[in-house]
């Protein structure tokens, strides 16, 4: 089976429909357990290697694929991608559906295997003094506008 990116899955969906493919990316969001199976979202965009906060320039799209996985396979996933963490990088192999009849016509992969390629990790976000200063200034402006509005309302009464 060939490793097929999410872009290829979308742009060439008829070519891959019903075929066994491999797909690699970062597990993001939450694991949604549904009995003996679970949904995971796997992103293969350019941001899986480095976040914008980590110095990555804005490029491309935030893209990924929904994967239907037997529950016992997702137990090995330790870290989910989100603002505070980079998720485990996985490779799934399974049948690609351009319009899955079992799942309401959505595009998905029914995984038969899942392998951890690289473990995720916490991401440290530094506090930007410019953003803290801007937040304080905006808070003071908002407070002043609120007080001015209250005074104007009291004068009308």
BELPE-V686299 format. One record per helix or strand of 3 or more residues. SS is the DSSP state (2 for helix, 1 for strand). FROM is the first residue (numbers start at 1). TO is the last residue. If there is no record, write none. Layout:
SS:FROM:TO / SS:FROM:TO
This chain:
2:6:11 / 2:13:16 / 1:20:34 / 1:37:43 / 2:46:48 / 1:64:70 / 2:71:74 / 1:89:97 / 1:108:118 / 2:129:156
